[in-house]
C-alpha cells in the first residue's frame, strides 16, 4: 500500500472503528417493560405519543409540555426536574 493511500484511508478506518465500538458498547435496547412514561420533560416536537390536544407523536408544541411524554428507563423520570409519571394539567 502506498503512503498516500494509507494516509487517505486511515481517517475512514478510525471513524468506522469508533462507530463499531459505540454500537457494541450500547448493548441491547431496553425492553418496553423496563420503561415508563415521563411527562413534562420532553422538548417541543419530540414527544413519543399523543397528548391531550394532538393525536400523534412529535406534535408537542412547547418544551416541558405537561401532557406530553417520552418513554424513559424506569426510575429516571422522578429524578428529573419537572418529571412526572402522570400527565399534569397545563399551566
Backbone as JSON, one array per atom type, in Angstrom:
{
  "sequence": "XXXXXXXXXXXXXXXXXXXXXXXXXXXXXXXXXXXXXXXXXXXXXXXXXXXXXXXXXXXXXXXXXXXXXXXXXXXXXXXXXXXXXXXXXXX",
  "N": [[0.85, -1.18, 0.0], [0.58, 2.18, -0.81], [2.01, 5.14, 0.67], [0.47, 7.5, 0.48], [-2.08, 6.48, -0.03], [-2.58, 5.09, 2.31], [-2.61, 7.22, 4.16], [-4.92, 8.54, 3.32], [-6.96, 6.7, 3.73], [-6.84, 6.03, 6.38], [-8.2, 7.87, 8.24], [-10.93, 7.23, 7.66], [-11.06, 4.54, 8.4], [-10.57, 4.79, 11.12], [-12.83, 6.24, 11.97], [-14.86, 4.41, 11.33], [-14.17, 2.33, 13.06], [-14.54, 3.58, 15.55], [-17.32, 4.03, 15.49], [-18.25, 1.38, 15.4], [-17.35, 0.48, 17.89], [-18.87, 2.1, 19.58], [-21.46, 1.23, 19.04], [-21.29, -1.42, 19.9], [-20.81, -0.98, 22.61], [-23.17, 0.12, 23.42], [-24.95, -1.93, 23.79], [-27.84, -4.05, 24.27], [-31.1, -2.85, 23.42], [-33.34, -1.37, 25.84], [-36.09, -3.18, 27.22], [-39.61, -2.77, 26.62], [-41.0, -3.12, 28.97], [-39.22, -2.24, 30.82], [-39.37, 0.43, 30.82], [-40.91, 3.67, 31.38], [-43.58, 6.07, 31.17], [-42.78, 9.45, 30.99], [-43.8, 12.51, 31.91], [-43.85, 16.01, 31.08], [-41.17, 16.71, 30.58], [-40.25, 16.63, 28.03], [-38.81, 17.85, 24.94], [-40.08, 20.34, 22.69], [-41.97, 19.0, 20.06], [-40.86, 16.47, 20.24], [-42.18, 14.44, 21.56], [-43.31, 11.12, 22.5], [-45.85, 10.03, 21.99], [-49.42, 10.57, 21.6], [-50.96, 13.63, 22.83], [-53.08, 15.5, 25.08], [-54.11, 17.34, 23.36], [-53.37, 16.62, 20.79], [-52.95, 14.03, 18.3], [-50.76, 12.55, 17.59], [-47.34, 11.33, 17.69], [-44.51, 13.43, 18.27], [-45.68, 15.94, 18.16], [-45.86, 17.81, 20.18], [-46.13, 21.1, 21.42], [-44.58, 22.83, 22.99], [-41.58, 23.14, 24.95], [-41.26, 21.02, 27.74], [-43.98, 20.46, 27.93], [-46.84, 19.72, 29.72], [-48.63, 17.58, 29.3], [-47.42, 15.91, 27.55], [-45.41, 13.09, 26.8], [-42.36, 11.15, 27.15], [-40.8, 8.03, 26.69], [-38.87, 6.64, 29.18], [-36.12, 4.95, 30.85], [-37.11, 3.0, 33.68], [-37.36, 4.66, 36.79], [-35.86, 6.91, 36.16], [-37.36, 9.19, 35.47], [-38.5, 10.42, 37.79], [-36.29, 11.57, 38.85], [-35.74, 13.76, 37.38], [-36.01, 17.27, 36.96], [-39.18, 18.61, 36.96], [-40.25, 16.31, 35.97], [-42.82, 13.83, 35.74], [-44.8, 11.0, 36.54], [-47.38, 10.94, 35.82], [-49.76, 12.54, 33.66], [-49.95, 16.1, 33.67], [-51.95, 18.96, 34.44], [-52.22, 21.65, 32.15], [-50.34, 24.64, 32.57]],
  "CA": [[0.0, 0.0, 0.0], [1.36, 3.41, -0.89], [1.87, 6.01, 1.83], [-0.65, 8.42, 0.25], [-3.33, 5.71, 0.11], [-2.73, 4.82, 3.74], [-3.0, 8.46, 4.81], [-6.29, 8.93, 2.97], [-7.94, 5.73, 4.24], [-6.73, 5.91, 7.83], [-9.32, 8.53, 8.97], [-12.18, 6.49, 7.46], [-10.97, 3.33, 9.22], [-10.69, 5.2, 12.52], [-14.23, 6.59, 12.21], [-15.62, 3.15, 11.31], [-13.85, 1.61, 14.31], [-15.2, 4.28, 16.66], [-18.76, 3.75, 15.4], [-18.45, -0.03, 15.78], [-17.17, 0.38, 19.34], [-20.01, 2.75, 20.24], [-22.62, 0.33, 18.89], [-21.07, -2.57, 20.78], [-20.91, -0.53, 24.0], [-24.56, 0.46, 23.72], [-25.63, -3.15, 24.23], [-29.18, -4.28, 23.75], [-32.05, -1.82, 23.86], [-34.18, -1.72, 26.99], [-37.41, -3.71, 26.9], [-40.71, -1.84, 26.92], [-41.37, -3.3, 30.38], [-38.23, -1.56, 31.63], [-39.54, 1.86, 30.58], [-42.13, 4.29, 31.9], [-43.92, 7.35, 30.55], [-42.35, 10.58, 31.79], [-44.49, 13.71, 31.44], [-43.36, 17.33, 31.48], [-39.74, 16.93, 30.37], [-39.9, 16.47, 26.61], [-38.61, 19.04, 24.11], [-41.15, 20.56, 21.71], [-41.9, 18.18, 18.86], [-40.12, 15.22, 20.47], [-42.95, 13.52, 22.4], [-43.43, 9.76, 21.97], [-47.2, 9.64, 21.61], [-50.44, 11.62, 21.61], [-51.17, 14.46, 24.02], [-54.5, 15.83, 25.22], [-54.51, 18.21, 22.26], [-52.91, 16.12, 19.49], [-53.12, 12.58, 18.21], [-49.57, 11.92, 17.03], [-46.03, 11.56, 18.28], [-43.77, 14.52, 17.66], [-46.55, 17.11, 17.94], [-45.94, 18.72, 21.32], [-45.92, 22.48, 20.96], [-43.67, 23.59, 23.84], [-40.69, 22.39, 25.83], [-41.84, 20.75, 29.06], [-45.44, 20.4, 27.88], [-47.25, 18.89, 30.86], [-49.39, 16.39, 28.92], [-46.63, 15.17, 26.55], [-44.45, 12.22, 27.48], [-41.32, 10.4, 26.46], [-40.52, 6.81, 27.42], [-37.53, 6.62, 29.77], [-35.91, 3.8, 31.73], [-37.76, 3.13, 34.99], [-36.6, 5.3, 37.86], [-35.19, 8.13, 35.71], [-38.29, 10.32, 35.39], [-38.67, 11.1, 39.06], [-35.04, 12.25, 39.16], [-35.65, 14.93, 36.51], [-36.78, 18.45, 37.35], [-40.39, 18.73, 36.16], [-40.72, 14.99, 35.54], [-43.97, 13.26, 36.45], [-45.28, 9.74, 35.98], [-48.77, 11.16, 35.41], [-49.93, 13.81, 32.94], [-50.32, 17.22, 34.53], [-52.76, 19.99, 33.78], [-51.43, 22.76, 31.61], [-50.33, 25.79, 33.45]],
  "C": [[0.89, 1.23, 0.0], [1.07, 4.29, 0.33], [0.69, 6.96, 1.68], [-1.99, 7.72, 0.43], [-3.61, 5.44, 1.58], [-3.19, 6.07, 4.48], [-4.44, 8.83, 4.52], [-7.33, 7.95, 3.51], [-7.92, 5.61, 5.75], [-7.85, 6.62, 8.58], [-10.63, 7.77, 8.84], [-12.2, 5.23, 8.32], [-11.14, 3.68, 10.69], [-12.13, 5.55, 12.87], [-15.07, 5.33, 12.26], [-15.39, 2.36, 12.58], [-14.56, 2.25, 15.5], [-16.7, 4.02, 16.66], [-19.05, 2.32, 15.84], [-18.31, -0.21, 17.29], [-18.35, 0.99, 20.09], [-21.24, 1.86, 20.18], [-22.48, -0.86, 19.82], [-21.24, -2.18, 22.24], [-22.35, -0.23, 24.4], [-25.34, -0.75, 24.21], [-27.01, -3.28, 23.61], [-30.13, -3.2, 24.24], [-32.91, -2.31, 25.02], [-35.54, -2.22, 26.52], [-38.47, -2.69, 27.28], [-41.11, -1.94, 28.39], [-40.4, -2.58, 31.32], [-38.33, -0.04, 31.48], [-40.83, 2.36, 31.2], [-42.33, 5.63, 31.19], [-43.51, 8.47, 31.51], [-42.93, 11.85, 31.17], [-43.76, 14.97, 31.9], [-41.89, 17.61, 31.23], [-39.33, 16.93, 28.91], [-39.72, 17.82, 25.91], [-39.78, 19.14, 23.12], [-40.91, 19.71, 20.47], [-41.19, 16.85, 19.02], [-40.88, 14.22, 21.34], [-43.11, 12.17, 21.7], [-44.82, 9.4, 21.49], [-48.15, 10.84, 21.74], [-50.46, 12.4, 22.91], [-52.67, 14.72, 24.12], [-55.0, 16.64, 24.03], [-54.02, 17.77, 20.89], [-52.97, 14.6, 19.49], [-51.88, 11.85, 17.72], [-48.32, 12.2, 17.85], [-45.37, 12.72, 17.56], [-44.57, 15.79, 17.44], [-46.65, 18.03, 19.15], [-45.5, 20.11, 20.87], [-44.87, 23.25, 21.76], [-42.75, 22.65, 24.61], [-41.38, 22.2, 27.17], [-43.35, 20.7, 29.08], [-45.93, 19.35, 28.86], [-48.02, 17.62, 30.5], [-48.67, 15.57, 27.85], [-45.61, 14.31, 27.29], [-43.4, 11.66, 26.53], [-41.05, 9.17, 27.32], [-39.06, 6.82, 27.88], [-37.36, 5.36, 30.6], [-36.55, 4.05, 33.1], [-36.81, 3.74, 36.01], [-35.94, 6.61, 37.46], [-36.11, 9.34, 35.82], [-38.36, 11.1, 36.7], [-37.39, 11.8, 39.53], [-34.89, 13.55, 38.37], [-36.52, 16.07, 37.03], [-37.97, 18.56, 36.42], [-40.95, 17.4, 35.7], [-41.85, 14.47, 36.4], [-44.38, 11.98, 35.77], [-46.73, 9.82, 35.54], [-48.87, 12.47, 34.65], [-50.42, 14.88, 33.9], [-51.19, 18.17, 33.74], [-51.83, 21.08, 33.27], [-51.45, 23.91, 32.59], [-48.98, 26.26, 33.8]]
}
